[in-house]
Amino acid sequence: MSVAVLDAMVRALTLEPIGEDRFAAPGEPGRFDRAFGGQLVAQAVAAAGATVAGKVPQSIHASFVAAGSPGAAVELVVDRVRDGRSFATRRVSVLEDGRELLAALVSFHDTPPGVDVAAPPPPADPPETLPSLEDWARRAPAEHQAMTSRWVEVPPAVEMRMAEPPTFFGGPVGQGPRSHWMRLARPVDDAVLDAALLAYASDYFLLDMAYRSHPDGPGVAALTGVSLDHAVWFHRPVRFERWHLYTQSIVTISGQRALVQGSVHDPDGRLVATVAQEALVRPHR
């Protein structure tokens, strides 16, 4: 993956102050017909972090309110809800031309030392032995090429390697968890920026897991969907230039809503983050 792609995303997380606890930021290069939700979540983490000192991100709980334009600049408005001795809480609104796209609560903690217990990662082949996301895009069946070509022309800001392609690349439908490896092309050497970029990457393929597991599949050929909300809990420090294993699984599909959860382990096997997202998934009309 080109470092230039990561640099473009870092620019989207480089905030310009435009007032008291108000910031402007560009969008990352557009790949979809709307702004990527992970970009908005990451920008909310970055904006909240710009108003907090001495603490690191502990969690974000975000609701996707409206679709944004791909590549469009956004405004971020931060409300200082709480500044405690150990915790700080911020409310963040991400706006495009005055229209709210994302509403989020972001919490920070001073992370004193303590016990260290967590579930181990699942078995996985080493990332170096697996195809990259771009490899899978190039191998996709002809009927998927119109979609997959965008992932080669405008790749994500993280490198990803996986044993199974997403359903919109022609991957299989089925039950059970699915894992992929992910990392940054270079260090960013900033705790808030590392967490924001992990939050960005955590939005990839959660909706696709709902397609993969849906009984009305196969995948995007039969279904349409949108993400409704997104939550990330940061358990341990993140050094995202190292490979991280992201394992996703379906919790439930009920009516038209699917709940997907994820766990992110670092290369030492430590659980660094837990993710949850609810999505609206329904048949094409």
Secondary structure as the mmCIF struct_conf table of DSSP 4:
data_model
#
loop_
_struct_conf.conf_type_id
_struct_conf.id
_struct_conf.beg_label_comp_id
_struct_conf.beg_label_asym_id
_struct_conf.beg_label_seq_id
_struct_conf.end_label_comp_id
_struct_conf.end_label_asym_id
_struct_conf.end_label_seq_id
HELX_RH_AL_P HELX_RH_AL_P1 VAL A 3 ALA A 12
TURN_TY1_P TURN_TY1_P1 LEU A 13 LEU A 13
BEND BEND1 THR A 14 THR A 14
HELX_LH_PP_P HELX_LH_PP_P1 LEU A 15 LEU A 15
STRN STRN1 GLU A 16 GLY A 19
TURN_TY1_P TURN_TY1_P2 GLU A 20 ASP A 21
STRN STRN2 ARG A 22 ALA A 25
HELX_LH_PP_P HELX_LH_PP_P2 PRO A 26 GLY A 30
BEND BEND2 PHE A 32 ARG A 34
HELX_RH_AL_P HELX_RH_AL_P2 GLY A 37 GLY A 49
TURN_TY1_P TURN_TY1_P3 ALA A 50 THR A 51
BEND BEND3 GLY A 54 GLY A 54
STRN STRN3 VAL A 56 PHE A 64
BEND BEND4 ALA A 66 ALA A 66
HELX_LH_PP_P HELX_LH_PP_P3 ALA A 67 SER A 69
TURN_TY1_P TURN_TY1_P4 PRO A 70 GLY A 71
STRN STRN4 VAL A 74 ASP A 83
BEND BEND5 ARG A 85 SER A 86
STRN STRN5 PHE A 87 GLU A 96
TURN_TY1_P TURN_TY1_P5 ASP A 97 GLY A 98
STRN STRN6 ARG A 99 HIS A 109
HELX_LH_PP_P HELX_LH_PP_P4 ALA A 119 PRO A 123
HELX_RH_3T_P HELX_RH_3T_P1 PRO A 127 THR A 129
BEND BEND6 LEU A 130 LEU A 130
STRN STRN7 SER A 132 SER A 132
HELX_RH_AL_P HELX_RH_AL_P3 LEU A 133 ARG A 139
BEND BEND7 ALA A 140 ALA A 140
HELX_RH_3T_P HELX_RH_3T_P2 ALA A 142 HIS A 144
HELX_RH_AL_P HELX_RH_AL_P4 GLN A 145 GLU A 153
BEND BEND8 VAL A 154 VAL A 154
BEND BEND9 ALA A 157 VAL A 158
STRN STRN8 GLU A 159 MET A 162
BEND BEND10 ALA A 163 GLU A 164
HELX_RH_3T_P HELX_RH_3T_P3 THR A 167 PHE A 169
TURN_TY1_P TURN_TY1_P6 GLY A 170 GLY A 170
HELX_LH_PP_P HELX_LH_PP_P5 GLY A 171 VAL A 173
BEND BEND11 GLN A 175 GLY A 176
STRN STRN9 ARG A 178 ARG A 183
BEND BEND12 ALA A 185 ARG A 186
HELX_RH_AL_P HELX_RH_AL_P5 ALA A 191 SER A 202
TURN_TY1_P TURN_TY1_P7 ASP A 203 PHE A 205
HELX_RH_AL_P HELX_RH_AL_P6 LEU A 206 SER A 213
TURN_TY1_P TURN_TY1_P8 PRO A 215 ASP A 216
BEND BEND13 PRO A 218 PRO A 218
HELX_RH_3T_P HELX_RH_3T_P4 GLY A 219 ALA A 221
TURN_TY1_P TURN_TY1_P9 ALA A 222 ALA A 222
STRN STRN10 LEU A 223 PHE A 234
BEND BEND14 ARG A 236 ARG A 236
TURN_TY1_P TURN_TY1_P10 PHE A 240 GLU A 241
BEND BEND15 ARG A 242 ARG A 242
STRN STRN11 HIS A 244 SER A 254
TURN_TY1_P TURN_TY1_P11 GLY A 255 GLN A 256
STRN STRN12 ARG A 257 HIS A 265
TURN_TY1_P TURN_TY1_P12 PRO A 267 ASP A 268
BEND BEND16 GLY A 269 GLY A 269
STRN STRN13 LEU A 271 PRO A 283
#
